[in-house]
Amino acid sequence: MKPAGIVRKVDQLGRIVLPKSLRKRYQMNEGDPIEILVQGDQILLERYRPRCVFCSGMEGVSEFKDRFVCSQCFSEMNQLKG
């Protein structure tokens, strides 16, 4: 991970502001969902991408009954109907 050389303070409500240059570089727009990940003692921010509830895959994910399922798991579930 490469430092951006930017320091921001956390405000009284726990918020930080991401500089416009970073938002632009990583295509983050107002209202976009951001996922907060923890790795050891680091906090990581990523654009949210839905994951399959069964395998955690991110390829071919679609929403089904308020859950996200990938095409591979959906196909496997269809085979169980048999």
C-alpha distances in whole Angstrom, upper triangle without the diagonal:
4,7,9,12,14,16,18,20,21,25,28,27,23,22,20,20,17,18,20,18,15,17,19,16,15,18,19,22,25,25,23,22,18,17,16,14,14,12,13,13,11,12,10,12,13,16,19,20,23,23,26,28,29,26,23,23,22,24,28,27,30,32,35,37,34,32,29,30,29,32,32,32,35,37,37,38,41,42,43,45,47
4,6,9,11,14,16,19,21,24,28,27,24,22,19,19,16,16,18,15,13,16,17,14,14,18,19,22,24,26,23,23,19,19,18,17,17,15,16,16,13,14,12,14,15,18,21,22,25,26,29,31,32,30,26,26,25,27,30,30,33,34,37,39,36,34,32,33,32,34,35,35,38,39,40,41,44,45,46,48,50
4,6,8,10,13,16,18,21,25,25,21,20,16,16,14,14,16,14,12,15,17,14,15,18,18,22,23,25,23,23,19,19,18,17,17,16,17,15,12,13,12,14,15,18,21,23,27,27,31,33,34,32,28,28,27,29,32,32,34,35,39,40,37,35,33,35,34,37,37,38,40,42,42,43,46,47,48,51,53
4,5,9,11,15,17,20,24,24,21,18,15,14,11,10,13,11,9,12,14,12,13,16,16,19,21,23,21,21,18,19,18,18,18,18,20,18,15,14,13,13,15,17,21,23,26,28,31,33,35,33,29,29,27,29,32,32,34,35,38,40,37,35,33,35,34,37,38,38,40,42,43,44,46,48,49,51,53
4,7,10,14,16,19,23,24,21,19,15,14,12,11,14,12,11,15,16,15,16,19,19,21,23,25,24,24,21,22,20,21,20,20,21,19,16,16,16,16,18,21,24,26,30,31,35,36,38,36,33,33,31,33,36,35,37,38,42,43,40,38,36,38,38,40,41,42,44,46,47,48,50,52,52,55,57
4,7,10,13,16,20,20,18,15,12,11,9,8,12,11,10,13,15,14,15,18,17,19,20,22,22,22,19,20,19,20,20,20,21,19,16,15,15,15,17,19,22,25,29,30,34,35,38,36,32,32,30,33,35,34,36,37,40,41,38,37,35,37,37,40,41,41,43,46,46,47,49,51,52,54,56
4,7,10,13,16,17,15,13,10,10,10,10,14,13,12,15,17,17,18,20,19,20,21,23,22,22,19,20,18,19,19,20,20,17,15,14,15,15,18,20,23,26,29,31,35,36,38,37,33,33,32,34,37,36,37,37,41,42,38,37,36,38,38,41,42,42,44,47,47,48,50,52,53,55,57
4,7,9,13,14,12,10,7,7,8,9,13,14,13,14,17,18,18,20,18,19,19,20,20,20,18,19,17,19,19,20,21,18,15,14,15,14,18,19,22,25,28,30,34,35,37,36,32,33,31,34,36,35,36,36,39,40,36,35,34,37,37,41,42,42,43,46,47,47,49,51,52,54,56
4,6,10,11,9,8,6,8,11,12,16,17,16,17,20,21,21,23,20,21,20,21,22,21,19,20,17,19,19,21,21,18,16,15,16,16,19,21,23,27,30,31,35,35,38,37,33,35,33,36,38,36,37,37,40,40,36,36,35,38,39,42,43,43,44,47,48,48,50,53,52,54,57
4,7,8,5,5,5,8,11,14,17,19,17,18,21,22,21,22,20,20,19,20,20,19,17,18,15,17,17,20,20,17,15,13,15,15,18,20,22,25,28,29,33,33,36,35,31,33,31,35,37,34,35,35,37,37,34,33,33,36,37,40,42,41,42,45,46,45,48,50,50,52,55
4,5,5,5,7,9,13,15,18,20,19,19,23,24,23,24,21,21,19,20,21,20,18,20,18,20,20,23,24,20,19,17,18,17,21,22,23,27,29,31,34,34,37,37,34,35,33,37,38,36,37,35,38,38,34,34,34,37,39,42,43,43,44,47,47,47,49,52,52,53,56
4,6,7,10,13,16,19,21,24,23,22,26,27,26,27,24,23,21,21,23,22,20,21,19,22,22,24,25,22,21,19,20,20,23,24,25,29,30,32,35,35,38,38,35,37,35,38,40,37,38,36,39,38,34,34,35,38,40,43,45,44,45,48,48,47,50,53,52,53,57
4,6,9,12,15,18,21,23,22,21,24,26,25,25,21,21,19,18,20,19,17,18,17,19,20,23,24,21,20,17,19,18,21,22,22,26,27,29,32,32,35,35,32,34,32,36,37,34,34,33,35,34,30,31,31,35,37,40,42,40,41,45,45,44,47,49,49,50,53
4,7,10,13,16,19,21,20,19,23,24,22,23,20,20,18,18,19,17,15,16,14,16,16,19,20,18,16,14,15,15,18,19,20,24,25,27,30,30,33,33,29,31,30,33,35,32,33,31,34,33,30,30,30,33,34,38,39,38,39,43,43,42,45,47,47,48,52
4,7,10,13,15,18,16,15,19,21,19,20,16,17,15,15,16,15,13,14,13,16,17,20,21,19,17,14,14,13,16,17,18,22,24,26,29,29,32,32,29,30,28,32,33,31,31,30,33,33,29,29,29,32,33,37,38,37,38,42,42,42,44,47,47,48,51
4,7,9,12,15,13,13,16,18,17,18,15,15,14,15,15,15,13,14,13,16,17,19,21,18,15,13,13,12,15,16,18,21,24,26,30,30,33,33,29,30,28,31,33,31,32,31,34,34,30,30,29,33,33,37,38,38,39,42,43,42,45,47,47,49,52
4,6,9,11,10,10,13,15,14,15,12,13,12,14,14,15,13,15,15,17,19,21,23,21,18,15,14,12,15,15,18,21,24,27,30,31,34,33,30,30,28,31,32,30,31,31,34,34,31,31,30,33,33,37,38,38,39,42,43,43,45,48,48,49,52
4,6,8,7,7,10,11,11,12,10,11,11,13,13,14,12,14,14,16,18,20,22,20,17,14,13,10,12,13,16,19,22,25,28,30,33,32,28,28,25,28,30,28,29,29,33,34,30,30,28,31,31,34,36,36,37,40,41,41,43,46,46,48,51
4,5,5,6,9,10,11,12,11,12,12,15,15,17,15,17,17,19,21,23,25,23,19,17,16,13,15,15,19,22,25,27,31,33,36,34,31,30,28,30,32,31,32,32,36,37,33,33,31,34,34,37,38,39,40,42,44,44,46,48,49,51,53
4,5,5,6,8,10,10,9,10,11,14,14,16,15,18,19,21,23,25,27,26,22,20,18,15,16,15,18,21,25,28,31,33,36,35,31,30,27,29,31,30,31,31,35,36,33,32,31,33,33,36,38,38,39,42,43,44,45,48,49,50,53
4,6,5,6,9,10,10,12,14,17,16,18,17,19,20,22,24,25,27,25,22,20,18,15,16,16,19,22,25,28,32,34,36,35,31,30,27,29,30,30,31,32,36,37,34,34,32,34,33,36,37,38,39,42,43,44,45,48,49,50,53
4,5,5,6,8,8,11,13,15,14,15,14,16,16,18,20,21,23,22,18,16,14,12,12,12,16,18,22,24,28,30,33,31,27,27,24,26,28,27,29,30,33,35,32,31,29,31,30,33,34,35,36,39,40,41,43,45,46,47,50
4,6,5,6,5,7,9,12,11,13,11,14,15,18,20,22,25,23,20,17,14,11,11,10,14,16,20,23,26,28,31,30,26,25,22,24,26,25,26,27,30,32,29,28,26,29,28,31,33,33,34,37,38,39,40,43,44,45,48
4,6,5,6,8,11,14,12,15,14,17,19,21,23,25,28,27,23,20,18,15,14,12,16,18,22,24,28,30,33,31,28,27,23,25,26,26,27,28,32,33,30,30,28,30,29,31,33,34,35,37,39,40,41,44,45,46,49
4,6,8,11,14,16,14,16,15,17,18,20,22,23,26,25,21,19,16,14,13,12,16,17,21,24,27,30,32,30,27,25,22,23,25,25,27,28,32,34,31,30,28,29,28,30,32,33,34,36,38,39,41,43,44,46,48
4,6,9,12,14,12,13,12,14,15,17,19,20,23,23,19,17,14,11,9,8,12,14,18,20,23,26,28,26,23,22,19,20,22,22,23,25,28,30,28,26,24,26,25,27,29,30,31,33,35,35,37,39,41,42,44
4,6,10,12,9,12,12,14,17,18,22,23,26,26,22,19,16,13,11,9,12,13,17,20,23,26,28,27,23,22,19,20,21,21,22,23,27,29,26,25,23,25,24,26,29,30,30,32,34,35,36,39,40,41,44
4,7,9,6,9,9,12,14,17,20,22,25,24,21,17,14,11,9,7,10,13,16,19,23,25,28,26,23,22,19,21,22,21,22,22,26,27,24,24,22,24,24,27,29,30,30,33,34,35,36,39,40,41,44
4,6,6,9,10,14,16,19,22,25,28,27,23,20,17,14,12,10,12,14,17,21,24,26,29,29,25,24,21,23,23,22,22,22,26,27,24,24,23,26,26,28,31,31,31,34,36,36,37,40,41,42,45
4,6,9,10,14,16,20,23,25,29,27,24,21,18,15,14,12,13,16,18,22,25,27,30,30,26,26,23,25,25,23,23,23,26,27,24,24,23,27,27,30,32,32,32,35,37,37,38,41,42,43,46
4,6,9,13,15,19,22,25,28,27,24,20,18,15,14,11,11,14,16,20,23,24,27,27,24,24,21,23,23,21,21,20,23,23,20,21,20,24,25,27,30,30,30,33,34,34,35,38,39,40,43
4,6,10,13,16,20,22,26,25,22,18,16,12,10,7,8,11,13,16,20,21,25,24,21,21,18,20,20,18,18,18,21,22,19,19,18,21,22,24,27,27,27,30,32,31,33,36,36,37,40
4,7,10,13,17,19,23,23,20,16,14,10,9,6,5,9,10,14,17,18,22,21,18,18,16,18,19,16,17,16,19,20,17,16,16,19,20,23,25,25,25,28,29,29,31,34,34,35,38
4,7,10,13,16,19,19,16,12,10,6,6,5,5,9,11,14,17,18,21,21,17,18,15,18,20,18,19,18,21,22,19,18,17,20,21,24,26,25,26,29,30,30,32,35,35,36,39
4,6,10,13,16,16,14,10,8,6,5,6,5,8,10,12,15,16,19,18,14,16,14,17,19,17,18,18,21,22,18,17,16,18,19,23,24,23,24,28,28,28,31,33,33,35,38
4,7,10,13,13,10,7,6,5,7,9,9,12,13,14,18,18,21,20,16,18,17,20,22,20,22,21,24,24,21,19,19,21,22,26,26,26,27,30,30,30,33,35,35,37,40
4,7,10,11,8,6,5,6,8,11,10,13,14,14,17,17,19,18,15,16,16,20,22,20,22,22,25,26,22,20,19,21,21,25,25,25,27,30,29,30,33,34,34,36,39
4,6,7,6,5,6,9,11,14,14,16,17,17,20,20,21,20,17,19,19,22,25,23,26,25,28,28,25,23,22,24,24,28,28,27,29,32,31,32,35,36,36,39,41
4,6,5,6,7,11,13,16,16,18,19,18,21,21,22,20,17,19,19,23,26,24,27,27,30,31,28,25,24,25,25,29,28,27,30,33,32,33,36,37,37,39,42
4,6,8,10,14,16,20,20,22,23,22,24,24,25,23,20,22,23,26,30,28,31,31,33,34,31,28,27,28,29,32,31,30,33,36,35,35,39,40,39,42,44
4,7,10,14,16,20,21,23,24,24,26,26,28,26,23,25,25,29,32,30,33,33,35,35,32,30,29,31,31,34,34,33,36,38,38,38,41,43,42,45,47
4,6,10,13,17,18,20,22,22,25,25,27,25,22,23,23,26,29,28,30,30,33,34,31,28,27,29,29,32,32,32,34,37,36,37,40,41,41,44,46
4,7,10,14,15,17,19,20,23,23,25,24,20,22,21,25,27,25,28,28,30,31,28,26,25,27,27,31,31,30,32,35,35,35,38,40,40,42,45
4,7,10,12,14,17,17,21,21,23,22,18,19,18,21,24,23,25,25,28,29,26,24,22,24,24,28,28,28,30,33,33,33,36,38,38,40,43
4,7,9,12,15,16,20,21,23,22,18,19,17,20,23,21,23,23,26,27,24,22,21,23,23,27,28,27,29,32,32,33,35,37,38,39,42
4,6,9,12,13,17,19,21,20,16,16,14,17,19,18,20,20,23,25,22,20,18,20,20,23,24,25,26,29,29,30,32,34,35,37,39
4,6,10,12,16,18,21,20,16,16,13,15,17,16,17,18,21,23,20,19,16,19,19,22,23,23,25,27,28,29,31,33,34,35,38
4,6,9,13,15,18,17,13,13,11,14,15,13,14,14,18,19,16,15,13,15,16,19,21,21,21,24,25,26,28,30,31,32,35
4,7,10,12,15,14,11,10,7,10,11,9,11,12,15,18,15,13,10,12,12,15,17,17,18,21,22,22,24,27,28,29,32
4,7,9,12,12,9,9,6,9,10,7,8,9,12,14,12,9,7,9,10,13,15,14,15,18,19,19,21,24,24,26,28
4,6,9,8,5,5,5,8,9,7,9,10,12,14,12,9,6,7,8,11,12,12,13,16,17,17,19,21,22,24,26
4,5,6,5,5,6,9,9,6,8,9,10,13,12,8,5,4,5,9,10,8,10,13,13,13,16,18,18,20,23
4,6,6,8,10,12,13,10,11,10,10,12,11,7,6,6,8,12,12,9,11,14,14,13,16,18,17,19,22
4,6,8,11,13,13,11,13,13,12,14,14,10,9,7,8,11,10,7,10,12,11,11,14,15,15,17,20
4,5,9,11,12,11,13,14,15,17,16,13,10,9,8,11,9,8,11,13,12,13,16,17,17,19,22
4,7,9,11,10,12,13,15,17,16,12,9,9,9,12,11,10,13,15,15,16,19,20,20,22,25
4,6,8,8,11,13,15,18,17,13,10,9,7,10,9,9,12,14,14,15,18,19,20,22,24
4,7,6,10,12,14,17,16,13,9,9,7,10,11,11,13,15,16,17,19,21,22,24,26
4,6,9,13,15,18,18,15,11,10,6,8,9,11,12,13,15,17,18,20,21,23,25
4,7,10,12,16,16,13,10,8,5,5,8,10,10,11,14,15,16,18,20,21,23
4,7,9,13,12,10,6,5,4,6,9,10,9,12,14,14,16,18,19,21,23
4,6,10,10,8,5,6,6,8,11,11,9,12,15,14,15,18,19,20,22
4,7,6,5,4,6,9,10,14,12,11,14,16,15,16,19,20,20,23
4,6,5,6,7,10,11,14,12,9,13,15,12,13,17,17,17,20
4,6,8,10,13,15,17,15,12,16,17,14,15,19,18,18,21
4,7,10,13,15,18,16,14,18,19,17,18,22,21,21,25
4,7,10,13,15,12,12,15,16,14,16,19,19,20,23
4,7,10,12,10,10,14,15,14,16,18,19,20,23
4,7,8,7,6,10,11,10,12,15,15,17,20
4,5,6,6,9,10,11,12,14,16,17,20
4,6,5,6,9,10,10,12,14,16,18
4,5,5,6,9,10,11,13,15,16
4,5,5,6,9,10,11,13,15
4,5,5,6,9,10,11,14
4,5,5,6,9,10,12
4,5,5,7,9,11
4,5,5,7,10
4,5,5,7
4,5,6
4,5
4
